[in-house]
Amino acid sequence: MYQTTMPVLKVENLAVAFKVRGGEVEAVQDVSFEIHRGETYGIVGESGCGKSTVAWSILNFLGTNGYIKRGSIKFQGQDLVGRSEKELRLLRGDQIAMVYQDPMQALNPSLRLGKQMTEVLTVHRGISEKEAEKRCIEMLERVYMPDPANVMLRYPHQISGGQQQRIVIAMALLNNPALLVMDEPTTALDVTVEAAVLDLIAELRRDFDTAIMYISHNLGVVARVCNRVGVMYAGEMVERATVEDIFADPQHPYTQGLIRCVPKLGSDKGSSFLYPIRGRVPSPSNRPTGCVFGPRCDYFQDRCKEERPKLRQIEDGQTMVRCHFAEQIDASSWIPTADIVLPALKQKDDGQAAPTIMEVTDLKKYYKVVGNSLPDVLGLSEPRYVKAVENVSFSIPKGSTLGIVGESGCGKSTLIKTIIGLEDSTDGSATLMGFDLTVDISKRSENLIQELQMVFQNPDSTMNPSYTIGQQIARPIERFGTVPKDQVRAEVIRLLELMRLGENYYDRLPRQLSGGEKQRVGIARALASRPDLVLCDEPVSALDVSVQAAVLNLLIEVQQTYDTTLIFIAHDLGVVRFFSDAIAVMYLGQIMEIGSSEAIYALPYHPYTEALLSAIPIPDPSVKQSTIRLEGNVPSAINPPSGCRFHTRCPRRHLLPDGGKICETTVPEWQDNGNGHRIFCHIPLETLNTFDPVVQYIK
């Protein structure tokens, strides 16, 4: 259907270069693709592959040292290369619009949202402020923004991240652009907000007949929203195909490798492996001759070293692939090479339960709200509290992993900060191997501090840029006397080798490492004291799929080697399902459901768990997935709803005989489904078991 008309965007043999000291480097080489009206074209690949550079070249946002060296970019038949800045400025925001990964990059923090939105129409359409305001409110309603007239009066910091992204999308669509460029628009969003935004993108493409260029490293998102996909590696397009063909029958070894890095929904670490792609994307100034993927390819031959493959159409198919031997490669018979190190899984003795290492009972964490009104200042008003964690209870067997999932603001990070001592608890009990975790951190024994360590989401914020990697890993070893002083260096090297880094990293500084390498150093430092419990706060959320697979394999191996217990927080429910033995689902400070990972992903579900599962972007377009979207935003933890805290957004409460009125007034009782699986809900288990499975079919 897309080839019957002239494409909205046609990129041919595009090469983008940047001037550097001593010459230039080509960041993008010979990239070609086209996008038609009503189509979403996905561009995927690891960081450094040139995805965003292609987007910036379309908009001519390449900076003072970047330029289009050769090739053409035709928008509605007219070449954009060589256009003046004035001509391109008239196109941007009018016929071509862009949605950024971070919406705050596109929003002015000092202007009200209404002013920023109406300016798009007054500048490009020349209409009055009043008419522009009316159209803006209509567009905000179109993107399901609650109370749009009031939102127009707010500043960007006064709305949530998901609402900021909807504002940017609404601004991009105000002039009904022919082309919408979206650069990782949902990466930083909750899974439920991400699902709503992806639904919105599909609706807008259909209703506005817009051509969309969608850049992402998330294969699940691409499978959900895209019609066709281009896979980029080291500045080149290595495969182009329909989204169905990309996932069902990938032709290029790189595409096959990306798909093997992602956990399939329903798989776990005991029955399957993730296979990271060895090595890393080469820098533009140091690309190999011949095939750029050759050094990382399992099918590398002499011809690949000497001859650069051309993008060609494979025999008996429509897929375009840049590989000499695509027709001879059978992805289903692939066997991992010896240099891909997989964790050796130990068989657990089912007849003997592991001892409980940690016990948490009715743990609470409240923050007192300090107001600015006169009664607040004088201490005459009723004290108010943010109830961040409320009556949380769980236990963890030694050597297992507890995954914690939920939307932003549900209390996941506050819970583990309270456990590790970065926040003091308000009430309840928490013990680790007999140590009391509720005591003030200044009163914790050195033994407790040694046994409890943490891996943070952003390793940059926890590493001293002035100290070498070896010094930073050695510090906890010296502090806790893990080994004798004359063996500290050897112990650091052992940890580096365990992280697949090696002795040559000892004297490097953090700025000399990639993001994935920094995260491995963070894990090594957390293990340096040989702790029994490690808390992992979103340790893989910012990583490419290949690096993510390597880090997850590393954590599994560490757990198997040292019998380490882990608490693992992540917003990717596919990763949590793969990595965790048990899962706790949190909402507004409370646990809604807890049990084994198998039980959480199978009927019966808590209605909140069901909504989270239906929002997972599954990297397989053949999967049939229920569509359950939560209405509204998470309520304030200062004044949480009475009764069941989830009742204001619950799509299933009408199933109760009274229509769900009990949910508004009465706190639910825990329902036991056996084998440690418990659900915090008024709806009986018999009724919850009648729900349709969220994932109805997996090919």
Residue pairs with C-beta under 8 A, 6 or more apart in sequence:
2 36
2 38
2 39
2 227
2 228
3 36
5 36
5 37
6 76
6 77
7 34
7 35
7 36
7 74
7 211
8 35
8 36
8 37
8 75
8 76
8 178
8 179
8 211
9 34
9 35
9 58
9 73
9 74
9 75
9 179
9 211
9 213
10 34
10 72
10 73
10 74
11 31
11 32
11 33
11 34
11 54
11 58
11 71
11 72
11 73
11 74
12 32
12 71
12 72
12 74
13 30
13 31
13 32
13 70
13 71
13 72
14 28
14 30
14 31
14 32
14 54
14 57
14 68
14 70
14 71
14 72
14 73
15 26
15 28
15 29
15 30
15 31
15 68
15 69
15 70
15 71
16 26
16 27
16 28
16 50
16 53
16 54
16 57
16 62
16 66
16 67
16 68
16 69
17 24
17 25
17 26
17 27
17 66
17 67
17 69
18 24
18 25
18 27
18 62
18 63
18 65
18 66
18 67
18 284
19 65
19 66
19 67
20 65
20 285
24 69
25 283
25 284
25 285
26 69
26 235
26 284
27 50
27 53
27 66
27 235
27 284
28 50
28 53
28 54
28 57
28 235
28 236
29 235
29 236
30 71
30 236
30 237
30 311
31 50
31 54
31 71
31 232
31 235
31 236
31 237
32 71
32 237
32 311
33 41
33 43
33 230
33 237
33 240
35 41
35 179
35 211
35 212
35 213
36 211
37 178
37 209
37 210
37 211
38 205
38 206
38 209
38 210
38 211
39 205
39 211
39 212
39 227
39 228
40 201
40 202
40 205
40 212
40 213
40 214
40 225
40 226
40 227
41 211
41 212
41 213
41 214
41 226
41 227
41 228
41 229
41 230
42 214
42 215
42 216
42 222
42 225
42 226
42 228
42 229
42 230
42 243
43 51
43 54
43 213
43 214
43 215
43 216
43 229
43 230
43 231
43 232
44 51
44 215
44 216
44 217
44 219
44 222
44 229
44 230
44 231
44 232
44 258
45 51
45 217
45 231
45 232
45 233
45 258
46 217
46 233
46 258
46 281
46 544
46 545
46 546
47 217
47 281
47 515
47 544
48 234
48 281
48 283
49 232
49 233
49 234
49 235
49 281
50 232
50 234
50 235
50 236
51 183
51 215
51 232
52 183
52 215
53 62
53 66
53 235
54 232
55 98
55 181
55 183
55 213
55 215
56 62
56 66
57 66
57 68
57 73
58 73
58 75
58 80
58 96
58 179
58 181
58 213
59 88
59 92
59 96
59 98
59 181
60 80
60 83
60 85
60 88
62 68
68 81
71 81
72 79
72 81
73 79
73 80
73 81
74 80
75 91
75 95
75 96
75 178
75 179
76 95
76 178
80 88
80 91
90 124
92 98
93 120
93 123
93 124
93 175
94 124
94 175
94 177
95 175
95 177
95 178
95 179
96 177
96 178
96 179
96 180
96 181
97 171
97 172
97 173
97 175
97 177
97 179
97 180
97 181
98 106
98 172
98 180
98 181
98 182
98 183
99 106
99 165
99 168
99 169
99 172
99 180
99 181
99 182
99 183
99 185
100 106
100 168
100 183
100 185
101 183
101 184
101 185
101 187
101 188
102 188
103 156
103 161
103 164
103 165
103 167
103 168
104 156
104 164
106 168
106 171
107 113
107 116
107 156
107 164
107 167
107 168
108 116
108 156
109 155
109 156
109 157
110 155
111 155
112 152
112 153
112 154
112 155
113 151
113 152
113 153
113 154
113 155
113 156
113 159
113 167
114 133
114 136
114 152
114 153
116 171
117 132
117 136
117 139
117 140
117 152
117 167
117 170
117 171
117 174
118 129
118 132
118 133
118 136
120 171
120 174
120 175
121 127
121 131
121 132
121 135
121 136
121 174
121 175
122 128
122 129
122 132
124 175
125 132
125 175
127 135
133 152
135 174
136 148
136 152
136 170
136 174
137 148
137 149
137 152
139 170
139 173
139 174
140 148
140 151
140 152
140 166
140 167
140 170
141 148
142 170
142 173
143 166
143 169
143 170
143 173
143 200
144 166
144 196
144 200
145 151
145 163
145 166
145 167
145 170
146 632
146 633
151 159
151 163
151 167
156 164
156 167
159 167
160 193
160 633
161 188
161 189
161 193
161 408
162 189
162 190
162 193
162 196
162 197
162 633
163 633
165 185
165 186
165 189
165 193
165 197
166 197
166 200
168 185
169 185
169 197
169 200
169 201
169 204
172 180
173 180
173 204
173 208
173 210
176 208
176 210
177 210
178 210
178 211
179 210
179 211
179 212
179 213
180 204
180 210
180 211
180 212
180 213
181 212
181 213
181 215
182 201
182 212
182 213
182 214
182 215
183 215
184 215
184 216
184 217
185 197
185 201
185 214
186 193
186 194
186 197
186 198
186 216
186 218
186 221
187 216
187 218
189 197
190 407
190 408
190 571
191 407
191 571
191 572
191 573
191 612
191 615
191 616
192 407
192 611
192 612
192 615
192 629
192 630
193 407
194 221
194 615
194 617
195 614
195 615
195 617
195 629
196 629
198 221
198 224
198 225
198 617
199 627
199 629
201 212
201 214
201 225
202 225
204 210
205 212
214 221
214 222
214 225
214 226
216 222
217 544
217 545
218 545
218 617
219 247
219 258
219 259
219 262
219 545
219 619
220 262
220 574
220 616
220 617
220 618
220 619
221 617
222 229
222 243
222 619
223 243
223 247
223 617
223 618
223 619
223 620
223 621
224 617
224 618
224 621
226 243
227 242
227 243
228 240
228 241
228 242
228 243
229 239
229 240
229 241
229 242
229 243
229 246
230 237
230 239
230 240
231 237
231 238
231 239
231 240
231 246
231 252
231 254
231 255
231 258
232 238
233 254
233 281
233 292
233 293
234 281
234 282
234 284
234 287
234 292
234 293
235 284
235 287
235 292
236 292
236 322
237 311
237 320
237 322
238 252
238 254
238 255
238 293
238 311
238 321
238 322
238 323
239 246
239 250
239 251
239 252
239 254
239 255
239 319
239 320
239 321
239 322
240 311
240 319
240 320
240 321
241 250
241 251
241 318
241 319
241 320
242 318
243 621
244 621
244 622
245 317
245 318
245 319
246 255
247 259
247 619
247 620
247 621
247 622
248 622
248 699
249 319
249 331
250 256
250 259
250 331
251 314
251 317
251 319
251 321
251 323
251 326
251 329
252 293
252 321
252 322
252 323
252 326
253 293
253 297
253 298
253 299
253 323
253 329
254 277
254 293
254 296
254 297
256 329
256 331
256 334
257 275
257 277
257 296
257 546
258 277
258 545
258 546
259 619
260 274
260 275
260 334
260 549
261 274
261 275
261 276
261 277
261 545
261 546
261 548
261 549
262 274
262 545
262 549
262 574
262 619
263 272
263 274
263 574
263 575
263 577
263 578
263 579
264 272
264 574
264 619
264 620
264 698
265 574
265 577
265 601
265 616
265 618
265 623
265 695
265 698
266 577
266 601
266 695
266 698
267 577
267 578
268 577
268 578
268 597
268 598
269 343
269 345
269 556
269 578
269 579
270 345
272 578
273 342
273 343
273 553
274 548
274 549
274 552
274 553
274 578
275 336
275 340
275 342
275 549
276 340
276 546
276 547
276 549
276 550
276 553
277 296
277 546
278 296
278 337
278 339
278 340
279 295
279 296
280 514
282 288
282 292
282 295
288 294
288 295
288 305
289 305
289 306
289 308
290 303
290 304
290 305
290 306
290 307
290 308
291 297
291 300
291 304
291 305
291 307
291 308
291 309
291 322
291 323
291 324
292 308
294 300
294 304
294 305
297 304
298 334
298 337
299 325
299 329
301 324
301 325
303 324
304 324
307 324
309 322
309 323
309 324
310 322
311 320
311 321
311 322
312 320
312 321
312 322
313 319
313 320
314 320
314 321
314 326
314 327
315 327
323 329
336 342
341 500
341 553
341 557
342 553
343 553
343 554
343 556
343 557
343 560
344 557
344 560
345 556
345 560
346 560
348 354
353 397
354 397
354 398
354 399
354 400
355 397
355 398
356 395
356 396
356 397
356 398
357 396
357 397
357 398
357 432
357 433
357 532
357 533
357 565
358 395
358 396
358 430
358 431
358 432
358 433
358 533
358 565
359 395
359 429
359 430
359 431
360 392
360 393
360 394
360 395
360 419
360 428
360 429
360 430
361 393
361 428
361 429
361 430
362 391
362 392
362 393
362 427
362 428
362 429
363 389
363 391
363 392
363 393
363 415
363 418
363 425
363 427
363 428
363 429
363 430
363 438
364 387
364 389
364 390
364 391
364 392
364 425
364 426
364 427
364 428
365 388
365 389
365 411
365 414
365 415
365 418
365 423
365 425
365 426
366 385
366 386
366 387
366 388
366 426
367 385
367 386
367 388
368 383
368 384
368 385
369 383
369 384
369 385
369 386
369 638
370 376
371 377
371 381
371 384
373 381
375 381
384 638
385 638
386 637
386 638
387 589
387 637
387 638
387 640
388 411
388 414
388 589
388 637
389 411
389 414
389 415
389 418
389 589
390 411
390 588
390 589
390 590
390 640
391 428
391 590
392 411
392 415
392 428
392 586
392 589
392 590
392 591
393 591
394 402
394 584
394 591
394 594
396 402
396 533
396 565
396 567
396 582
397 565
398 532
398 563
398 565
399 559
399 563
399 564
399 565
400 565
400 566
400 581
400 582
401 559
401 565
401 566
401 567
401 568
401 579
401 580
401 581
401 582
402 566
402 567
402 568
402 580
402 581
402 582
402 583
402 584
403 568
403 569
403 570
403 576
403 577
403 579
403 580
403 582
403 583
403 584
403 597
404 412
404 415
404 416
404 567
404 568
404 569
404 583
404 584
404 586
405 412
405 569
405 570
405 571
405 573
405 576
405 583
405 584
405 585
405 586
405 612
406 412
406 585
406 586
406 587
406 612
407 587
407 634
408 634
409 588
409 634
409 637
410 586
410 587
410 588
410 589
410 634
411 586
411 588
411 589
411 590
411 637
412 569
412 586
413 537
413 569
414 423
414 589
415 586
416 454
416 535
416 537
416 567
416 569
417 423
418 424
418 425
418 430
419 430
419 437
419 452
419 535
419 567
420 452
420 454
420 535
421 437
421 441
421 444
421 452
422 441
424 438
424 440
424 441
425 437
425 438
428 438
429 436
429 438
430 436
430 437
430 438
431 437
432 448
432 451
432 452
432 532
432 533
433 451
433 532
435 444
435 445
435 447
435 448
435 451
437 448
437 452
446 480
450 480
450 529
450 530
450 531
451 529
451 531
451 532
451 533
452 531
452 532
452 533
452 535
453 476
453 526
453 527
453 529
453 531
453 533
453 534
453 535
454 526
454 534
454 535
454 536
454 537
455 519
455 522
455 523
455 526
455 534
455 535
455 536
455 537
455 539
456 462
456 522
456 537
456 539
457 537
457 538
457 539
457 541
457 542
458 542
459 510
459 515
459 518
459 519
459 521
459 522
460 510
460 518
462 522
463 472
463 510
463 518
463 521
463 522
464 472
464 510
465 509
465 510
465 511
466 509
467 509
468 506
468 507
468 508
468 509
469 496
469 505
469 506
469 507
469 508
469 509
469 510
469 513
469 521
470 489
470 492
470 496
470 505
470 506
470 507
472 521
472 525
473 492
473 495
473 496
473 521
473 524
473 525
473 528
474 488
474 489
474 491
474 492
474 528
475 525
475 528
476 482
476 525
476 528
476 529
477 483
477 488
477 491
477 492
477 528
477 529
478 485
478 488
479 529
480 529
482 491
482 528
482 529
482 530
483 490
483 491
489 506
491 528
492 506
492 528
493 503
493 506
495 524
495 527
495 528
496 502
496 503
496 505
496 506
496 524
497 503
498 524
498 527
498 554
498 557
498 558
498 561
499 520
499 521
499 523
499 524
499 554
500 520
500 550
500 554
501 517
501 520
501 521
501 524
505 513
505 517
505 521
510 518
510 521
513 521
514 547
515 542
515 543
515 547
516 543
516 544
516 547
516 550
516 551
519 539
519 540
519 543
519 547
519 551
520 551
520 554
522 539
523 539
523 551
523 554
523 555
523 558
526 534
527 534
527 558
527 562
527 564
530 562
531 564
532 564
532 565
533 564
533 565
533 566
533 567
534 564
534 565
534 566
534 567
535 566
535 567
536 555
536 566
536 567
536 568
536 569
537 569
538 569
538 570
538 571
539 551
539 555
539 568
539 570
540 547
540 548
540 551
540 552
540 570
540 572
540 575
541 570
541 571
541 572
543 551
548 575
552 575
552 578
552 579
555 566
555 579
556 579
558 564
559 565
559 566
568 576
568 579
568 580
570 576
570 579
572 616
573 612
573 613
573 616
574 616
574 618
574 619
576 583
576 597
577 583
577 597
577 600
577 601
580 597
581 596
581 597
582 594
582 595
582 596
582 597
582 676
583 594
583 595
583 596
583 597
583 600
584 591
584 593
584 594
585 591
585 592
585 593
585 594
585 600
585 606
585 608
585 609
585 612
586 592
587 608
587 634
587 645
587 646
588 634
588 635
588 637
588 640
588 645
588 646
589 637
589 640
589 645
590 645
590 680
591 680
592 606
592 608
592 609
592 646
592 679
592 680
592 681
593 600
593 605
593 606
593 608
593 609
593 677
593 678
593 679
593 680
593 681
594 600
594 676
594 677
594 678
595 673
595 675
595 676
595 677
595 678
596 675
596 676
596 677
599 673
599 675
599 676
599 677
600 609
600 677
601 613
602 693
603 688
603 689
603 691
603 693
604 673
604 679
604 685
604 688
604 689
604 691
605 613
605 679
605 688
605 691
605 694
606 679
606 680
606 681
606 688
607 646
607 650
607 651
607 652
607 653
607 681
607 683
608 646
608 650
610 626
610 628
610 652
610 691
610 694
611 628
611 629
611 630
611 651
613 694
613 695
614 625
614 626
614 627
614 628
614 629
614 694
615 628
615 629
616 625
618 625
618 695
620 698
620 699
622 697
622 698
622 699
623 695
623 697
623 698
623 699
624 695
624 696
624 697
625 694
625 695
625 696
626 692
626 693
626 694
626 695
626 696
628 651
628 694
630 649
630 651
631 649
631 651
632 648
632 649
634 649
635 641
635 645
635 648
641 647
641 648
641 664
642 664
642 665
643 662
643 663
643 664
643 665
643 666
643 667
643 668
644 650
644 663
644 664
644 666
644 667
644 668
644 680
644 681
644 682
646 663
647 653
647 660
647 663
647 664
650 660
650 663
652 683
652 691
653 659
653 660
653 663
653 682
653 683
654 660
655 683
655 687
656 662
656 663
656 682
656 683
660 682
662 682
663 682
666 682
668 680
668 681
668 682
670 678
670 679
670 680
671 678
671 679
671 680
671 681
671 684
671 685
672 678
673 679
673 685
679 685
679 688
681 688
